[in-house]
Amino acid sequence: FARDPALLALLAGRHVRIVPDRDEAGLDAAKSWLDDLRATGATVDAVPLPHGCKDLGDIIANPEAHQETLNVFFQ
């Protein structure tokens, strides 16, 4: 959000769900976003990817196999 503070301001007071990549960089980014979003008044949660998926691309490439996970993401 450092590159676009206006985007962060648009999320103030909203609920945001973070789905971080399963690698160290993804988890570090999610932590930073979580802190920034909470500081602006957003409510935030994070939903982990299922084992075997490194990022959302794995799920989007085969949505039928990940229907349960997608349902959790959009609850």
C-alpha positions, 0 to 999 in steps of 0.5 A: 500500500506504500505505492498507492495510499489512496487504495488503502484509504478506499478499504477503510472500514471494509472487510478484507480477506487476504489469501496469501501465497504459501511461500515466505514472501507471500506470508510476509506481504500478507502480514504487512497488508494485515497491519496496514489495513487494520491501521486504517480501520478495516476488518481483516482476516486471512484464509490459508491456501490448501496444502499443495497450492502455492498461490491462487493460480493453482486454484483458479486453473482447476476450480472444480477440484477446489470448490470447497476452498472457493466457497470458504474464500467467499463466505 
